[in-house]
């Protein structure tokens, strides 16, 4: 059995309730009021945490993409200007931090570069999430390793060799690993939920599931297979502009997901076969030979 890790006092592990993360990411579209509404939705649905993304566009936007023009709700602009337009900075994250405390919900983010790790550390976030796109960024992983905080490693579009190298870098942090497939939305045949089991066996750490599929079925199945945490993107409306909205859960879907996760947790039981007190009168009534 893998060891549990802690996020802000809550355990993530096989004997603990599933830790449910609502991934806001950049679905706020650069609007702090949308971000606060999404945080409200997550808290009202019973999620344990909300997650954002943090980038330094000067570092993260590839040079050959910076001047590429893109149509946006704010008009035609370069890809670099678009990424700057939607990026939250200190003022917005102070509001997020205050609002999370008000809602009694954890918040953290995926830093995409070393300055973003330092930025998030100023808020004393309880953990860090490594995005699938960053699994091979040893400089970033080393910076996160130095924080010694619980770290979630996502594994979309990553080979076993790449994951091995990432895990070997993250030697000083309590580690959990997320099975994920980096397509938006992802088709069922490529979700590979059984990787939850093989990753846990290979690395001896708690594993969870970061899903980008339509619907709830696969995410619920991940819990039944032993996922110790769940992450799903959320949105106010899937028709909103932006790359992640179409593969995100709307408020009603998120509420159903958390409800069903808690039901499945209870239904899994302890694995010890027994006769329940509720069965005794039924047995007396139906069994001819006692």
N, C-alpha and C positions, 0 to 999 in steps of 0.2 A: 504494500500500500504506500502511495506517495505521501510525502509530508505536506501539511497544510501551510499556506502562507497567509499573511495578514494585509488587509488594506483598511487603514483607518479603524482598526479594532475588529473588523469583520474577517472571519476566516474564509479562505477559499481552499476547498479540499473535499475529499470524497465523503466525509462525515458531516459536512456543513451544508446549509441551504445554498442553492445555486445563486451566485452573485450576478445580478442582471445589470448590464451596461447599456444605456441608450446612447448610441453614437450620433451626436449632433453633427460632428465633423465640420463641414463648411455649408451645411444646409441652412444656416442662418442667412446666407447670401450677403454677409457684411452688415446685417441689421441687428443691433443688440436687442431690440424689442422682440424680434422673431426668436432670437436665442433664449430670451427669458420665457417666452411662451412655450418653447420646446422643453425647457427645464421644468416648467409647471406640469406639462403633460407627463414627463418622465416620473416626477414625484407622485403625481396623482395616480399613476398606473402601478406604483409600487416598486419601481426600479431602485437599485442600490446606488447607481452612479450615472452621471452623464459624462460624455467624453467629447473633447474638441480636437482640433488640429492646430499646430503652431509652426509657421514657416518664416524664414527670412527670404523673401522673394529674390533678393539680389544673389543669394546663394542657390536657392532651390530651382529657380526657373532656368532651364538650359539656355545657353547663349543663342542657339539657333532658333529658339522658340520666343525669345523676348520681344521681337519686333513683329511677330505674326499677328495679323489682325483678326479680331474675333467680334462677332455680333453678341451684344449683351443687353440686358434690360436698361443699361445706362448709355446705350449707343455703341457705335463701333469704337473699339479701343484695342491696343496691343495686348497680347497675352500677359506681358509683364504688368501693365497698368491694371488689367483685370485682377490679377493675383494681389496686387497692392490694395485694390479697391475693396476686396472682401476680407482682407486680413485684419483680425482683431489685434490691438496693441494694449498697452498698459491700462488705459482708461476703461476699455471694454472688459478686460479680464478682472479688474477690480470690481466691476459691477457683477460679473459672473460669480466671483468669490463670495461677495456679500449675499447674492441671491441664493447660492447653494447653501450657505449657512442658515438662511431664513427657512429654506425648504427641508433642511436636515438631510441633504443628499450629497454624496461625494462627487467631486469633479476632478478631472485630470485631462491630459491631452496627449496626442502623439507629436513629439517634437521631430521635425524633419531635418534639423541641423544642430550643430553644437551651440550656437548662440541661443537657440530656442530652448535647449535644456537649461541653460543658465537663467533664461527668462522665467521658465516655469518654476525653477527652484526658488525664486524670489517669493513665490506664493506658497511654498512648502506643500506642493501637491503630494497626495499620499502614495502615488505610484506613477510609473511612466508606461506608455504603450509604444512599442516599436511597430511601425507600419510595415506591411509586407514589402513595400517599395524600398524600405531602408535596411532590410536584413543583411545586405552585403556591405553596408557602410560602417566599416570597422571603427573609424574615427568617432562617429556618432555613438555607436554601441559602447565604446570605451568611456565616453563622457557619461553616458547613462550608468554604466557599471560603477563609476566613481561616486554616484549618489547613494549607492547601497540600498536603494529603495526597491520595493516589490516592482517587478517589471513583467509586463505581458508582451510576449514575442509572437507576433502574427506571422504566419508561414505561407501566405498565398504566393504563387509564382516562384516558389523556392524549392530547390532540390535538397535532398538529405545532406549532401556534402555542405551546402550553404548553411543549412540549419545547424549542422555540427560545428562549423566555424563560429557561428553566432553564439551558440551556447558556450563554446570554449572561451569566448570573450567576456561573457556575462557571468563571471565566476564569483563575484562579490555581492550579487543581488539575489533575493528570494525570487525565483523564476517560475512563471506559468506560461504555457504555450497554447496558442490558439490554432486549431485547424481552420483553414480558410482557403477559398479559391477566388482569385482576383479577376472575376468577370462580373459585370453589373448590367443586368441581373445574371446570376449563374444558373445553368440548367441542372436538373436533378442528377443526371448521370455523371457530373463532374464535382459533386459536393464531397464525395469520399468520406462519409462520416466515420467509417471504421478507422480512419487515420487517428481519430481521438485515442483509440486504444493503443495503436502501434507507437504513437508519439509518447504516450505516458510510459509505455514499457521501455522504450529506447532511452529516454532522458530521466526517468524516475521523478517527474515533476507533475503537478496537477495540470490537466489539459481542459480546454474549453472550446467553444465554437463561435467564430465570427462569421455570420451568414450574410450573403448578398443575394439570396434567392427571393423569388416571389412566394408569398404564402407563409404559413406557420408550420407546416407538417414536418419539414426537415429539422427545424430548430427544436421542436418538441422531441423528435426522435433522438437528437443529439443528447438531450437530457436523459432519456432512457438508456442511452449507451454510456452514460457516466460523465458527461460534461459538467465541470465544476463551476464554470461561468459561461454566460451567454452575452454576446454583443450583437445588436442589430441597429442599423441606421434608422433614424426616425425623421419624419417631416410633418409639417402641418397639412400638406396637400401634395400628392405625388405629381400633380400637373405643374407644380412650380418650376421655374427655370433653374437649370443646374444639372450637373452630370450625375449626382447621387440620388436625386429625389425619386426616380422611377423604381429603384431597388430598395426603397425605404418603407417603413411601416407608418401608416397614419395613426392618429391617436386611438381610434377604436381597435385597430389591429394590435397595437402595443398593449392595450389593456387586456385583450384576449390572450395574448402571449404570456404575460406575467401570470394571469389567472391559471392558465393551463400548465405552466411550469410548476406552480405550487401544487396543483392537483397531482401531476405526475410524480413529483418528489414524494408526496404522501403515499401514492399508490405503489411505489417501488418497494416499500417495506424494508425489513431487515434480512430477508432471505431465509429465515428460520421457519420451516414448515410447522404449523400448529393448527389446532382446532380453536377457532375464536368463540367466545361466549355467545355471540349472536347465532352461531351455527348449531348450538346444542339443542334447542327446541326443534329446529328443522331436522336434525339427525334423528331425534326421538320420534318424529312424525313420519319420516320417509324411509328409514332403514328397517327392513324386515328382520334382519339378523344383527343384533348388537354385539 
